C-alpha cells in the first residue's frame, strides 16, 4: 500500500471483490467489508482492486473504427424529402 507524505497509508478508491463468490462492492482501501452479503464469507475473503487512472486518450482510442459492418451512419440520401427542397 502506498504511503502518504505524512507516513500514513494512502487511502485508495476501488472495488472489494469476494474471492469466494465474486461479489463486488465499491469502496476505499481502508474499509474492508465485514462479511459478504451474497455468500456470508468473512471480510477476509475480500481482495481490494484499485481503480486504474485513465490516461488522456484521443477519441480515436475510444472507438473501434475497424468494424465497418454497421452502415447506419453512411446514409446516402439526398437533401430533398418527398420532392421538397430543404431550402424552400
PyMOL Python script that loads the backbone (N, CA, C, O; Angstrom):
from pymol import cmd

cmd.read_pdbstr("""\
ATOM      1  N   UNK A   1       0.846  -1.173   0.000  1.00  0.00           N
ATOM      2  CA  UNK A   1       0.000   0.000   0.000  1.00  0.00           C
ATOM      3  C   UNK A   1       0.892   1.237   0.000  1.00  0.00           C
ATOM      4  O   UNK A   1       1.875   1.290   0.739  1.00  0.00           O
ATOM      5  N   UNK A   2       0.561   2.221  -0.815  1.00  0.00           N
ATOM      6  CA  UNK A   2       1.360   3.433  -0.920  1.00  0.00           C
ATOM      7  C   UNK A   2       1.237   4.261   0.353  1.00  0.00           C
ATOM      8  O   UNK A   2       0.212   4.240   1.035  1.00  0.00           O
ATOM      9  N   UNK A   3       2.304   4.988   0.653  1.00  0.00           N
ATOM     10  CA  UNK A   3       2.313   5.837   1.845  1.00  0.00           C
ATOM     11  C   UNK A   3       2.125   7.287   1.441  1.00  0.00           C
ATOM     12  O   UNK A   3       2.628   7.721   0.405  1.00  0.00           O
ATOM     13  N   UNK A   4       1.398   8.040   2.263  1.00  0.00           N
ATOM     14  CA  UNK A   4       1.226   9.461   2.003  1.00  0.00           C
ATOM     15  C   UNK A   4       2.435  10.211   2.539  1.00  0.00           C
ATOM     16  O   UNK A   4       3.335   9.605   3.121  1.00  0.00           O
ATOM     17  N   UNK A   5       2.462  11.511   2.348  1.00  0.00           N
ATOM     18  CA  UNK A   5       3.608  12.320   2.774  1.00  0.00           C
ATOM     19  C   UNK A   5       3.820  12.284   4.275  1.00  0.00           C
ATOM     20  O   UNK A   5       4.958  12.358   4.739  1.00  0.00           O
ATOM     21  N   UNK A   6       2.758  12.173   5.033  1.00  0.00           N
ATOM     22  CA  UNK A   6       2.878  12.177   6.491  1.00  0.00           C
ATOM     23  C   UNK A   6       3.235  10.796   7.040  1.00  0.00           C
ATOM     24  O   UNK A   6       3.313  10.619   8.255  1.00  0.00           O
ATOM     25  N   UNK A   7       3.450   9.825   6.167  1.00  0.00           N
ATOM     26  CA  UNK A   7       3.810   8.493   6.610  1.00  0.00           C
ATOM     27  C   UNK A   7       2.610   7.611   6.901  1.00  0.00           C
ATOM     28  O   UNK A   7       2.770   6.463   7.318  1.00  0.00           O
ATOM     29  N   UNK A   8       1.406   8.136   6.684  1.00  0.00           N
ATOM     30  CA  UNK A   8       0.197   7.357   6.886  1.00  0.00           C
ATOM     31  C   UNK A   8      -0.161   6.633   5.592  1.00  0.00           C
ATOM     32  O   UNK A   8       0.161   7.119   4.507  1.00  0.00           O
ATOM     33  N   UNK A   9      -0.812   5.495   5.688  1.00  0.00           N
ATOM     34  CA  UNK A   9      -1.215   4.794   4.464  1.00  0.00           C
ATOM     35  C   UNK A   9      -2.146   5.657   3.617  1.00  0.00           C
ATOM     36  O   UNK A   9      -3.042   6.324   4.135  1.00  0.00           O
ATOM     37  N   UNK A  10      -1.917   5.631   2.313  1.00  0.00           N
ATOM     38  CA  UNK A  10      -2.750   6.391   1.386  1.00  0.00           C
ATOM     39  C   UNK A  10      -4.057   5.630   1.166  1.00  0.00           C
ATOM     40  O   UNK A  10      -4.047   4.420   0.939  1.00  0.00           O
ATOM     41  N   UNK A  11      -5.179   6.344   1.235  1.00  0.00           N
ATOM     42  CA  UNK A  11      -6.483   5.728   1.012  1.00  0.00           C
ATOM     43  C   UNK A  11      -6.763   5.751  -0.481  1.00  0.00           C
ATOM     44  O   UNK A  11      -6.742   6.811  -1.107  1.00  0.00           O
ATOM     45  N   UNK A  12      -7.025   4.579  -1.051  1.00  0.00           N
ATOM     46  CA  UNK A  12      -7.265   4.432  -2.478  1.00  0.00           C
ATOM     47  C   UNK A  12      -8.726   4.093  -2.723  1.00  0.00           C
ATOM     48  O   UNK A  12      -9.365   3.452  -1.888  1.00  0.00           O
ATOM     49  N   UNK A  13      -9.255   4.515  -3.855  1.00  0.00           N
ATOM     50  CA  UNK A  13     -10.617   4.166  -4.258  1.00  0.00           C
ATOM     51  C   UNK A  13     -10.555   2.974  -5.198  1.00  0.00           C
ATOM     52  O   UNK A  13      -9.659   2.880  -6.038  1.00  0.00           O
ATOM     53  N   UNK A  14     -11.510   2.064  -5.053  1.00  0.00           N
ATOM     54  CA  UNK A  14     -11.530   0.893  -5.907  1.00  0.00           C
ATOM     55  C   UNK A  14     -12.692  -0.013  -5.579  1.00  0.00           C
ATOM     56  O   UNK A  14     -13.764   0.441  -5.181  1.00  0.00           O
ATOM     57  N   UNK A  15     -12.464  -1.303  -5.752  1.00  0.00           N
ATOM     58  CA  UNK A  15     -13.507  -2.295  -5.520  1.00  0.00           C
ATOM     59  C   UNK A  15     -12.968  -3.420  -4.657  1.00  0.00           C
ATOM     60  O   UNK A  15     -11.823  -3.847  -4.801  1.00  0.00           O
ATOM     61  N   UNK A  16     -13.821  -3.889  -3.756  1.00  0.00           N
ATOM     62  CA  UNK A  16     -13.532  -5.077  -2.971  1.00  0.00           C
ATOM     63  C   UNK A  16     -14.264  -6.239  -3.630  1.00  0.00           C
ATOM     64  O   UNK A  16     -15.469  -6.154  -3.869  1.00  0.00           O
ATOM     65  N   UNK A  17     -13.552  -7.321  -3.925  1.00  0.00           N
ATOM     66  CA  UNK A  17     -14.173  -8.485  -4.542  1.00  0.00           C
ATOM     67  C   UNK A  17     -14.072  -9.684  -3.609  1.00  0.00           C
ATOM     68  O   UNK A  17     -13.005 -10.003  -3.085  1.00  0.00           O
ATOM     69  N   UNK A  18     -15.212 -10.335  -3.421  1.00  0.00           N
ATOM     70  CA  UNK A  18     -15.230 -11.567  -2.634  1.00  0.00           C
ATOM     71  C   UNK A  18     -14.620 -12.674  -3.477  1.00  0.00           C
ATOM     72  O   UNK A  18     -15.114 -12.971  -4.565  1.00  0.00           O
ATOM     73  N   UNK A  19     -13.567 -13.279  -2.992  1.00  0.00           N
ATOM     74  CA  UNK A  19     -12.881 -14.324  -3.740  1.00  0.00           C
ATOM     75  C   UNK A  19     -13.618 -15.656  -3.674  1.00  0.00           C
ATOM     76  O   UNK A  19     -13.257 -16.599  -4.378  1.00  0.00           O
ATOM     77  N   UNK A  20     -14.644 -15.741  -2.836  1.00  0.00           N
ATOM     78  CA  UNK A  20     -15.428 -16.980  -2.758  1.00  0.00           C
ATOM     79  C   UNK A  20     -16.559 -17.007  -3.780  1.00  0.00           C
ATOM     80  O   UNK A  20     -16.805 -18.041  -4.402  1.00  0.00           O
ATOM     81  N   UNK A  21     -17.265 -15.857  -3.965  1.00  0.00           N
ATOM     82  CA  UNK A  21     -18.432 -15.886  -4.853  1.00  0.00           C
ATOM     83  C   UNK A  21     -18.376 -14.851  -5.982  1.00  0.00           C
ATOM     84  O   UNK A  21     -19.182 -14.916  -6.909  1.00  0.00           O
ATOM     85  N   UNK A  22     -17.443 -13.903  -5.919  1.00  0.00           N
ATOM     86  CA  UNK A  22     -17.314 -12.909  -6.977  1.00  0.00           C
ATOM     87  C   UNK A  22     -18.083 -11.621  -6.742  1.00  0.00           C
ATOM     88  O   UNK A  22     -18.062 -10.732  -7.594  1.00  0.00           O
ATOM     89  N   UNK A  23     -18.763 -11.498  -5.607  1.00  0.00           N
ATOM     90  CA  UNK A  23     -19.492 -10.267  -5.287  1.00  0.00           C
ATOM     91  C   UNK A  23     -18.519  -9.098  -5.272  1.00  0.00           C
ATOM     92  O   UNK A  23     -17.409  -9.221  -4.755  1.00  0.00           O
ATOM     93  N   UNK A  24     -18.932  -7.953  -5.843  1.00  0.00           N
ATOM     94  CA  UNK A  24     -18.077  -6.766  -5.901  1.00  0.00           C
ATOM     95  C   UNK A  24     -18.769  -5.608  -5.204  1.00  0.00           C
ATOM     96  O   UNK A  24     -19.956  -5.357  -5.413  1.00  0.00           O
ATOM     97  N   UNK A  25     -18.014  -4.913  -4.377  1.00  0.00           N
ATOM     98  CA  UNK A  25     -18.514  -3.748  -3.659  1.00  0.00           C
ATOM     99  C   UNK A  25     -17.522  -2.605  -3.828  1.00  0.00           C
ATOM    100  O   UNK A  25     -16.328  -2.770  -3.578  1.00  0.00           O
ATOM    101  N   UNK A  26     -18.019  -1.447  -4.254  1.00  0.00           N
ATOM    102  CA  UNK A  26     -17.152  -0.280  -4.381  1.00  0.00           C
ATOM    103  C   UNK A  26     -16.803   0.233  -2.997  1.00  0.00           C
ATOM    104  O   UNK A  26     -17.596   0.130  -2.061  1.00  0.00           O
ATOM    105  N   UNK A  27     -15.595   0.792  -2.878  1.00  0.00           N
ATOM    106  CA  UNK A  27     -15.212   1.317  -1.581  1.00  0.00           C
ATOM    107  C   UNK A  27     -13.799   1.839  -1.562  1.00  0.00           C
ATOM    108  O   UNK A  27     -13.174   2.045  -2.603  1.00  0.00           O
ATOM    109  N   UNK A  28     -13.306   2.050  -0.351  1.00  0.00           N
ATOM    110  CA  UNK A  28     -11.963   2.570  -0.121  1.00  0.00           C
ATOM    111  C   UNK A  28     -11.071   1.469   0.416  1.00  0.00           C
ATOM    112  O   UNK A  28     -11.536   0.508   1.029  1.00  0.00           O
ATOM    113  N   UNK A  29      -9.780   1.629   0.173  1.00  0.00           N
ATOM    114  CA  UNK A  29      -8.822   0.604   0.588  1.00  0.00           C
ATOM    115  C   UNK A  29      -8.755   0.430   2.097  1.00  0.00           C
ATOM    116  O   UNK A  29      -8.319  -0.615   2.580  1.00  0.00           O
ATOM    117  N   UNK A  30      -9.177   1.433   2.843  1.00  0.00           N
ATOM    118  CA  UNK A  30      -9.086   1.357   4.302  1.00  0.00           C
ATOM    119  C   UNK A  30     -10.379   0.839   4.944  1.00  0.00           C
ATOM    120  O   UNK A  30     -10.483   0.829   6.171  1.00  0.00           O
ATOM    121  N   UNK A  31     -11.364   0.409   4.148  1.00  0.00           N
ATOM    122  CA  UNK A  31     -12.647  -0.048   4.702  1.00  0.00           C
ATOM    123  C   UNK A  31     -13.052  -1.394   4.108  1.00  0.00           C
ATOM    124  O   UNK A  31     -13.920  -1.462   3.237  1.00  0.00           O
ATOM    125  N   UNK A  32     -12.428  -2.442   4.577  1.00  0.00           N
ATOM    126  CA  UNK A  32     -12.743  -3.805   4.122  1.00  0.00           C
ATOM    127  C   UNK A  32     -14.152  -4.177   4.607  1.00  0.00           C
ATOM    128  O   UNK A  32     -14.494  -3.921   5.761  1.00  0.00           O
ATOM    129  N   UNK A  33     -14.965  -4.775   3.735  1.00  0.00           N
ATOM    130  CA  UNK A  33     -16.288  -5.241   4.172  1.00  0.00           C
ATOM    131  C   UNK A  33     -16.144  -6.275   5.294  1.00  0.00           C
ATOM    132  O   UNK A  33     -15.191  -7.054   5.312  1.00  0.00           O
ATOM    133  N   UNK A  34     -17.098  -6.273   6.226  1.00  0.00           N
ATOM    134  CA  UNK A  34     -17.042  -7.207   7.353  1.00  0.00           C
ATOM    135  C   UNK A  34     -17.441  -8.618   6.943  1.00  0.00           C
ATOM    136  O   UNK A  34     -16.909  -9.600   7.460  1.00  0.00           O
ATOM    137  N   UNK A  35     -18.387  -8.709   6.004  1.00  0.00           N
ATOM    138  CA  UNK A  35     -18.850 -10.009   5.517  1.00  0.00           C
ATOM    139  C   UNK A  35     -19.473  -9.809   4.142  1.00  0.00           C
ATOM    140  O   UNK A  35     -19.894  -8.706   3.795  1.00  0.00           O
ATOM    141  N   UNK A  36     -19.526 -10.865   3.377  1.00  0.00           N
ATOM    142  CA  UNK A  36     -20.124 -10.817   2.045  1.00  0.00           C
ATOM    143  C   UNK A  36     -21.644 -10.966   2.160  1.00  0.00           C
ATOM    144  O   UNK A  36     -22.123 -11.932   2.754  1.00  0.00           O
ATOM    145  N   UNK A  37     -22.406 -10.019   1.597  1.00  0.00           N
ATOM    146  CA  UNK A  37     -23.863 -10.136   1.669  1.00  0.00           C
ATOM    147  C   UNK A  37     -24.427 -11.243   0.770  1.00  0.00           C
ATOM    148  O   UNK A  37     -25.586 -11.627   0.927  1.00  0.00           O
ATOM    149  N   UNK A  38     -23.634 -11.753  -0.161  1.00  0.00           N
ATOM    150  CA  UNK A  38     -24.097 -12.799  -1.069  1.00  0.00           C
ATOM    151  C   UNK A  38     -23.872 -14.201  -0.503  1.00  0.00           C
ATOM    152  O   UNK A  38     -24.786 -15.026  -0.501  1.00  0.00           O
ATOM    153  N   UNK A  39     -22.656 -14.470  -0.024  1.00  0.00           N
ATOM    154  CA  UNK A  39     -22.332 -15.841   0.401  1.00  0.00           C
ATOM    155  C   UNK A  39     -21.990 -15.950   1.892  1.00  0.00           C
ATOM    156  O   UNK A  39     -21.684 -17.037   2.382  1.00  0.00           O
ATOM    157  N   UNK A  40     -22.042 -14.824   2.609  1.00  0.00           N
ATOM    158  CA  UNK A  40     -21.777 -14.772   4.052  1.00  0.00           C
ATOM    159  C   UNK A  40     -20.344 -15.110   4.441  1.00  0.00           C
ATOM    160  O   UNK A  40     -20.087 -15.420   5.605  1.00  0.00           O
ATOM    161  N   UNK A  41     -19.396 -15.058   3.493  1.00  0.00           N
ATOM    162  CA  UNK A  41     -17.985 -15.255   3.840  1.00  0.00           C
ATOM    163  C   UNK A  41     -17.519 -14.086   4.700  1.00  0.00           C
ATOM    164  O   UNK A  41     -18.095 -12.999   4.653  1.00  0.00           O
ATOM    165  N   UNK A  42     -16.485 -14.318   5.474  1.00  0.00           N
ATOM    166  CA  UNK A  42     -15.956 -13.256   6.321  1.00  0.00           C
ATOM    167  C   UNK A  42     -15.252 -12.208   5.461  1.00  0.00           C
ATOM    168  O   UNK A  42     -14.988 -12.445   4.283  1.00  0.00           O
ATOM    169  N   UNK A  43     -14.955 -11.072   6.040  1.00  0.00           N
ATOM    170  CA  UNK A  43     -14.266  -9.997   5.349  1.00  0.00           C
ATOM    171  C   UNK A  43     -12.898 -10.396   4.825  1.00  0.00           C
ATOM    172  O   UNK A  43     -12.376  -9.766   3.906  1.00  0.00           O
ATOM    173  N   UNK A  44     -12.319 -11.429   5.397  1.00  0.00           N
ATOM    174  CA  UNK A  44     -11.010 -11.908   4.949  1.00  0.00           C
ATOM    175  C   UNK A  44     -11.057 -12.472   3.529  1.00  0.00           C
ATOM    176  O   UNK A  44     -10.017 -12.610   2.886  1.00  0.00           O
ATOM    177  N   UNK A  45     -12.245 -12.796   3.038  1.00  0.00           N
ATOM    178  CA  UNK A  45     -12.388 -13.345   1.691  1.00  0.00           C
ATOM    179  C   UNK A  45     -12.315 -12.253   0.625  1.00  0.00           C
ATOM    180  O   UNK A  45     -12.248 -12.562  -0.565  1.00  0.00           O
ATOM    181  N   UNK A  46     -12.328 -10.974   1.032  1.00  0.00           N
ATOM    182  CA  UNK A  46     -12.312  -9.871   0.080  1.00  0.00           C
ATOM    183  C   UNK A  46     -10.896  -9.447  -0.272  1.00  0.00           C
ATOM    184  O   UNK A  46     -10.011  -9.383   0.581  1.00  0.00           O
ATOM    185  N   UNK A  47     -10.708  -9.158  -1.553  1.00  0.00           N
ATOM    186  CA  UNK A  47      -9.450  -8.619  -2.058  1.00  0.00           C
ATOM    187  C   UNK A  47      -9.748  -7.265  -2.690  1.00  0.00           C
ATOM    188  O   UNK A  47     -10.757  -7.096  -3.375  1.00  0.00           O
ATOM    189  N   UNK A  48      -8.851  -6.297  -2.452  1.00  0.00           N
ATOM    190  CA  UNK A  48      -9.059  -4.938  -2.948  1.00  0.00           C
ATOM    191  C   UNK A  48      -8.367  -4.746  -4.294  1.00  0.00           C
ATOM    192  O   UNK A  48      -7.221  -5.154  -4.485  1.00  0.00           O
ATOM    193  N   UNK A  49      -9.094  -4.110  -5.232  1.00  0.00           N
ATOM    194  CA  UNK A  49      -8.554  -3.772  -6.545  1.00  0.00           C
ATOM    195  C   UNK A  49      -8.708  -2.274  -6.749  1.00  0.00           C
ATOM    196  O   UNK A  49      -9.822  -1.753  -6.790  1.00  0.00           O
ATOM    197  N   UNK A  50      -7.585  -1.591  -6.875  1.00  0.00           N
ATOM    198  CA  UNK A  50      -7.576  -0.141  -7.056  1.00  0.00           C
ATOM    199  C   UNK A  50      -8.053   0.218  -8.458  1.00  0.00           C
ATOM    200  O   UNK A  50      -7.739  -0.472  -9.428  1.00  0.00           O
ATOM    201  N   UNK A  51      -8.824   1.318  -8.555  1.00  0.00           N
ATOM    202  CA  UNK A  51      -9.215   1.826  -9.866  1.00  0.00           C
ATOM    203  C   UNK A  51      -7.967   2.309 -10.583  1.00  0.00           C
ATOM    204  O   UNK A  51      -7.102   2.947  -9.983  1.00  0.00           O
ATOM    205  N   UNK A  52      -7.880   2.001 -11.873  1.00  0.00           N
ATOM    206  CA  UNK A  52      -6.753   2.471 -12.673  1.00  0.00           C
ATOM    207  C   UNK A  52      -7.013   3.899 -13.119  1.00  0.00           C
ATOM    208  O   UNK A  52      -8.150   4.273 -13.404  1.00  0.00           O
ATOM    209  N   UNK A  53      -5.953   4.692 -13.179  1.00  0.00           N
ATOM    210  CA  UNK A  53      -6.082   6.036 -13.693  1.00  0.00           C
ATOM    211  C   UNK A  53      -6.254   5.985 -15.198  1.00  0.00           C
ATOM    212  O   UNK A  53      -5.615   5.181 -15.877  1.00  0.00           O
ATOM    213  N   UNK A  54      -7.110   6.837 -15.712  1.00  0.00           N
ATOM    214  CA  UNK A  54      -7.360   6.884 -17.143  1.00  0.00           C
ATOM    215  C   UNK A  54      -6.440   7.934 -17.741  1.00  0.00           C
ATOM    216  O   UNK A  54      -6.472   9.100 -17.348  1.00  0.00           O
ATOM    217  N   UNK A  55      -5.615   7.505 -18.702  1.00  0.00           N
ATOM    218  CA  UNK A  55      -4.740   8.441 -19.396  1.00  0.00           C
ATOM    219  C   UNK A  55      -5.571   9.270 -20.352  1.00  0.00           C
ATOM    220  O   UNK A  55      -6.679   8.882 -20.722  1.00  0.00           O
ATOM    221  N   UNK A  56      -5.039  10.405 -20.750  1.00  0.00           N
ATOM    222  CA  UNK A  56      -5.710  11.215 -21.758  1.00  0.00           C
ATOM    223  C   UNK A  56      -5.671  10.449 -23.066  1.00  0.00           C
ATOM    224  O   UNK A  56      -4.599  10.201 -23.618  1.00  0.00           O
ATOM    225  N   UNK A  57      -6.838  10.076 -23.559  1.00  0.00           N
ATOM    226  CA  UNK A  57      -6.938   9.312 -24.786  1.00  0.00           C
ATOM    227  C   UNK A  57      -7.542  10.182 -25.873  1.00  0.00           C
ATOM    228  O   UNK A  57      -8.363  11.057 -25.600  1.00  0.00           O
ATOM    229  N   UNK A  58      -7.133   9.936 -27.094  1.00  0.00           N
ATOM    230  CA  UNK A  58      -7.771  10.569 -28.228  1.00  0.00           C
ATOM    231  C   UNK A  58      -9.118   9.893 -28.435  1.00  0.00           C
ATOM    232  O   UNK A  58      -9.322   8.758 -28.005  1.00  0.00           O
ATOM    233  N   UNK A  59     -10.041  10.597 -29.097  1.00  0.00           N
ATOM    234  CA  UNK A  59     -11.326   9.988 -29.405  1.00  0.00           C
ATOM    235  C   UNK A  59     -11.148   8.734 -30.234  1.00  0.00           C
ATOM    236  O   UNK A  59     -11.946   7.803 -30.128  1.00  0.00           O
ATOM    237  N   UNK A  60     -10.104   8.695 -31.066  1.00  0.00           N
ATOM    238  CA  UNK A  60      -9.853   7.520 -31.891  1.00  0.00           C
ATOM    239  C   UNK A  60      -9.541   6.290 -31.050  1.00  0.00           C
ATOM    240  O   UNK A  60      -9.823   5.165 -31.464  1.00  0.00           O
ATOM    241  N   UNK A  61      -8.954   6.500 -29.861  1.00  0.00           N
ATOM    242  CA  UNK A  61      -8.628   5.385 -28.986  1.00  0.00           C
ATOM    243  C   UNK A  61      -9.867   4.825 -28.296  1.00  0.00           C
ATOM    244  O   UNK A  61      -9.847   3.685 -27.832  1.00  0.00           O
ATOM    245  N   UNK A  62     -10.949   5.608 -28.221  1.00  0.00           N
ATOM    246  CA  UNK A  62     -12.147   5.184 -27.519  1.00  0.00           C
ATOM    247  C   UNK A  62     -13.083   4.358 -28.387  1.00  0.00           C
ATOM    248  O   UNK A  62     -13.904   3.602 -27.866  1.00  0.00           O
ATOM    249  N   UNK A  63     -12.972   4.493 -29.691  1.00  0.00           N
ATOM    250  CA  UNK A  63     -13.890   3.826 -30.596  1.00  0.00           C
ATOM    251  C   UNK A  63     -13.128   2.926 -31.553  1.00  0.00           C
ATOM    252  O   UNK A  63     -12.040   3.273 -32.014  1.00  0.00           O
ATOM    253  N   UNK A  64     -13.699   1.781 -31.844  1.00  0.00           N
ATOM    254  CA  UNK A  64     -13.093   0.829 -32.767  1.00  0.00           C
ATOM    255  C   UNK A  64     -13.623   1.108 -34.165  1.00  0.00           C
ATOM    256  O   UNK A  64     -14.769   0.779 -34.474  1.00  0.00           O
ATOM    257  N   UNK A  65     -12.802   1.708 -35.004  1.00  0.00           N
ATOM    258  CA  UNK A  65     -13.213   2.049 -36.361  1.00  0.00           C
ATOM    259  C   UNK A  65     -12.960   0.912 -37.341  1.00  0.00           C
ATOM    260  O   UNK A  65     -13.268   1.051 -38.525  1.00  0.00           O
ATOM    261  N   UNK A  66     -12.412  -0.201 -36.885  1.00  0.00           N
ATOM    262  CA  UNK A  66     -12.084  -1.308 -37.779  1.00  0.00           C
ATOM    263  C   UNK A  66     -13.319  -2.059 -38.245  1.00  0.00           C
ATOM    264  O   UNK A  66     -13.285  -2.714 -39.287  1.00  0.00           O
ATOM    265  N   UNK A  67     -14.409  -1.975 -37.491  1.00  0.00           N
ATOM    266  CA  UNK A  67     -15.614  -2.730 -37.822  1.00  0.00           C
ATOM    267  C   UNK A  67     -16.551  -1.856 -38.642  1.00  0.00           C
ATOM    268  O   UNK A  67     -17.321  -1.071 -38.088  1.00  0.00           O
ATOM    269  N   UNK A  68     -16.485  -1.994 -39.972  1.00  0.00           N
ATOM    270  CA  UNK A  68     -17.290  -1.174 -40.865  1.00  0.00           C
ATOM    271  C   UNK A  68     -18.574  -1.878 -41.286  1.00  0.00           C
ATOM    272  O   UNK A  68     -19.176  -1.497 -42.289  1.00  0.00           O
ATOM    273  N   UNK A  69     -19.010  -2.899 -40.543  1.00  0.00           N
ATOM    274  CA  UNK A  69     -20.219  -3.633 -40.905  1.00  0.00           C
ATOM    275  C   UNK A  69     -21.482  -2.814 -40.691  1.00  0.00           C
ATOM    276  O   UNK A  69     -22.491  -3.064 -41.351  1.00  0.00           O
ATOM    277  N   UNK A  70     -21.453  -1.843 -39.786  1.00  0.00           N
ATOM    278  CA  UNK A  70     -22.630  -1.035 -39.498  1.00  0.00           C
ATOM    279  C   UNK A  70     -22.649   0.170 -40.424  1.00  0.00           C
ATOM    280  O   UNK A  70     -21.857   1.098 -40.263  1.00  0.00           O
ATOM    281  N   UNK A  71     -23.548   0.152 -41.385  1.00  0.00           N
ATOM    282  CA  UNK A  71     -23.643   1.233 -42.354  1.00  0.00           C
ATOM    283  C   UNK A  71     -24.740   2.226 -42.000  1.00  0.00           C
ATOM    284  O   UNK A  71     -25.141   3.019 -42.852  1.00  0.00           O
ATOM    285  N   UNK A  72     -25.236   2.204 -40.766  1.00  0.00           N
ATOM    286  CA  UNK A  72     -26.359   3.064 -40.408  1.00  0.00           C
ATOM    287  C   UNK A  72     -25.998   4.545 -40.476  1.00  0.00           C
ATOM    288  O   UNK A  72     -26.892   5.373 -40.652  1.00  0.00           O
ATOM    289  N   UNK A  73     -24.743   4.905 -40.346  1.00  0.00           N
ATOM    290  CA  UNK A  73     -24.335   6.309 -40.402  1.00  0.00           C
ATOM    291  C   UNK A  73     -23.945   6.721 -41.819  1.00  0.00           C
ATOM    292  O   UNK A  73     -23.720   7.904 -42.071  1.00  0.00           O
ATOM    293  N   UNK A  74     -23.862   5.782 -42.735  1.00  0.00           N
ATOM    294  CA  UNK A  74     -23.478   6.073 -44.109  1.00  0.00           C
ATOM    295  C   UNK A  74     -24.714   6.180 -44.989  1.00  0.00           C
ATOM    296  O   UNK A  74     -24.819   5.495 -46.007  1.00  0.00           O
ATOM    297  N   UNK A  75     -25.636   7.026 -44.602  1.00  0.00           N
ATOM    298  CA  UNK A  75     -26.889   7.191 -45.338  1.00  0.00           C
ATOM    299  C   UNK A  75     -26.654   8.112 -46.517  1.00  0.00           C
ATOM    300  O   UNK A  75     -26.278   9.271 -46.337  1.00  0.00           O
ATOM    301  N   UNK A  76     -26.870   7.614 -47.716  1.00  0.00           N
ATOM    302  CA  UNK A  76     -26.613   8.369 -48.936  1.00  0.00           C
ATOM    303  C   UNK A  76     -27.869   9.061 -49.457  1.00  0.00           C
ATOM    304  O   UNK A  76     -28.027   9.208 -50.669  1.00  0.00           O
ATOM    305  N   UNK A  77     -28.761   9.486 -48.573  1.00  0.00           N
ATOM    306  CA  UNK A  77     -29.983  10.148 -49.017  1.00  0.00           C
ATOM    307  C   UNK A  77     -29.675  11.568 -49.453  1.00  0.00           C
ATOM    308  O   UNK A  77     -28.709  12.179 -48.995  1.00  0.00           O
ATOM    309  N   UNK A  78     -30.511  12.085 -50.346  1.00  0.00           N
ATOM    310  CA  UNK A  78     -30.360  13.455 -50.830  1.00  0.00           C
ATOM    311  C   UNK A  78     -30.911  14.428 -49.794  1.00  0.00           C
ATOM    312  O   UNK A  78     -31.517  14.026 -48.800  1.00  0.00           O
ATOM    313  N   UNK A  79     -30.690  15.705 -50.046  1.00  0.00           N
ATOM    314  CA  UNK A  79     -31.197  16.743 -49.164  1.00  0.00           C
ATOM    315  C   UNK A  79     -32.661  17.044 -49.417  1.00  0.00           C
ATOM    316  O   UNK A  79     -33.209  17.973 -48.824  1.00  0.00           O
ATOM    317  N   UNK A  80     -33.295  16.293 -50.271  1.00  0.00           N
ATOM    318  CA  UNK A  80     -34.705  16.511 -50.566  1.00  0.00           C
ATOM    319  C   UNK A  80     -35.533  15.403 -49.940  1.00  0.00           C
ATOM    320  O   UNK A  80     -35.118  14.244 -49.910  1.00  0.00           O
ATOM    321  N   UNK A  81     -36.701  15.764 -49.443  1.00  0.00           N
ATOM    322  CA  UNK A  81     -37.610  14.810 -48.859  1.00  0.00           C
ATOM    323  C   UNK A  81     -38.928  14.922 -49.605  1.00  0.00           C
ATOM    324  O   UNK A  81     -39.522  16.000 -49.657  1.00  0.00           O
ATOM    325  N   UNK A  82     -39.387  13.834 -50.175  1.00  0.00           N
ATOM    326  CA  UNK A  82     -40.644  13.798 -50.943  1.00  0.00           C
ATOM    327  C   UNK A  82     -40.694  14.905 -51.982  1.00  0.00           C
ATOM    328  O   UNK A  82     -41.763  15.468 -52.216  1.00  0.00           O
ATOM    329  N   UNK A  83     -39.572  15.236 -52.616  1.00  0.00           N
ATOM    330  CA  UNK A  83     -39.535  16.238 -53.652  1.00  0.00           C
ATOM    331  C   UNK A  83     -39.459  17.665 -53.129  1.00  0.00           C
ATOM    332  O   UNK A  83     -39.310  18.602 -53.913  1.00  0.00           O
ATOM    333  N   UNK A  84     -39.560  17.844 -51.797  1.00  0.00           N
ATOM    334  CA  UNK A  84     -39.449  19.183 -51.227  1.00  0.00           C
ATOM    335  C   UNK A  84     -37.997  19.519 -50.969  1.00  0.00           C
ATOM    336  O   UNK A  84     -37.240  18.676 -50.487  1.00  0.00           O
ATOM    337  N   UNK A  85     -37.605  20.722 -51.278  1.00  0.00           N
ATOM    338  CA  UNK A  85     -36.232  21.171 -51.047  1.00  0.00           C
ATOM    339  C   UNK A  85     -36.145  21.714 -49.619  1.00  0.00           C
ATOM    340  O   UNK A  85     -37.035  22.443 -49.181  1.00  0.00           O
ATOM    341  N   UNK A  86     -35.102  21.372 -48.907  1.00  0.00           N
ATOM    342  CA  UNK A  86     -34.928  21.842 -47.529  1.00  0.00           C
ATOM    343  C   UNK A  86     -34.774  23.358 -47.480  1.00  0.00           C
ATOM    344  O   UNK A  86     -35.128  23.972 -46.473  1.00  0.00           O
ATOM    345  N   UNK A  87     -34.266  23.965 -48.515  1.00  0.00           N
ATOM    346  CA  UNK A  87     -34.034  25.412 -48.526  1.00  0.00           C
ATOM    347  C   UNK A  87     -35.292  26.219 -48.852  1.00  0.00           C
ATOM    348  O   UNK A  87     -35.238  27.449 -48.859  1.00  0.00           O
ATOM    349  N   UNK A  88     -36.393  25.575 -49.116  1.00  0.00           N
ATOM    350  CA  UNK A  88     -37.594  26.284 -49.556  1.00  0.00           C
ATOM    351  C   UNK A  88     -38.228  27.080 -48.453  1.00  0.00           C
ATOM    352  O   UNK A  88     -39.249  27.732 -48.672  1.00  0.00           O
TER     353      UNK A  88
END
""", "prot")
cmd.dss("prot")
cmd.show_as("cartoon", "prot")
cmd.util.cbc("prot")
cmd.orient("prot")
